[in-house]
Amino acid sequence: MFAPMERTGLQDLHFWHDPETGLQAIIAIHDTFRGPAIGGCRFISYSSFDDAVQDATRLAQGMSYKAALAGLPHGGGKSVIIRPDDLTDRAALMRAFGRFVESLGGRYITAMDSGTQVTDMDQIARETSYVTCTSTMGDPSPSTAKGVLAGIRASIGFLDKRQDLDGVHVAIQGLGHVGYALARLLHDSGVHLTVADINTQRALDACAEFGATVVESDEIYAVEADVFAPCGLGGVLNETTIPKLKCRCVAGSANNQLADDNSGMQLHQRGILYAPDYLINSGGLMFVALRHGRHSERMIDAKIASIRHSLLELYRHADKVDMPTHLIADQRAEAILRQAAHRDAA
Ligand code: NAD
């Protein structure tokens, strides 16, 4: 149990079983030196308990990096509720999870993630105030999409030294909460779209609404586009897919896009600009953290827009030192976290 904690630098790992509702949940707190840990709650099936622990641990670390680079006064955390085979009372399960969150006294603030929705957050909020994405606060996905748009502007700005996106071609993989909102924003900016989703209806909707060209899921990698925007799954940039890419840059919302460090290196060697995932997709985290902190809409929008500048500055630095962008992002996030830990120890 301690090996993955040591490997990722996780501070604490909590388990909770509620016999009445059958809740089995894990909260992983990676870092609290910069403020309370924040991050979503997954509600999915796992093939083993170890898989669930590994998922929470790995994702909590990613949230620390994301919050650090976004300049938010938070550390990273993540929780998982192991989805039972025989779910009878979802609301009661979520309330039991709310009591788990409350028991940590504010060290962890929860939010929506894969498998959870606004109505679940409303149930959790009946037991704790350490929750975001309730129906009064809203879904972070539109903010994530705005951040990705800002990131695509930075990427095209860096490659072509231009401010607009008129006539740019973007291939979007996955038209869910973020991908579809992104498609709308890009269409409104004059972008030509090619899209793919395993849910063919979503792709057809994008064709009807935005005039997008639809391709099969496995064809999206080889589309000759300026930008490939992965907005579906993690791990999609790997040794099988990278050789197929015909884009000039990868900029999308999916978490953990790179299968491993080597994939980031492969993109760099192929001269494909990569927008580090936890930087370009941080708009949603900015929204939940700042809404929770009661900041104004204006301030939140300005923060999300700042992703453009952050990414542009990172691209310039990576170019100057000839290093892959994901390594620069990791180094910067780790330096910020180390600094906060030292400050705390002093
Ligand atoms: P979602 O579940 O609403 O959408 C995912 C979409 O991808 C679905 O339409 C699904 O059918 C499609 N998809 C799945 N596999 C596919 C494949 N092989 N090819 C094509 N399409 C495929 O999820 P979401 O909330 O839109 O999030 C998308 C990604 O962005 C996820 O990786 C998520 O972790 C990440 N992310 C989301 C947010 C947010 O605010 N929602 C914030 C940060 C990161």
Residues whose N, C-alpha, C, O or C-beta is under 5 A from the ligand:
A	BS01	NAD	P140 S141 T144 Q173 G174 L175 G176 H177 V178 G179 A196 D197 I198 N199 S217 C231 G232 L233 G234 S253 A254 N255 N281 G284
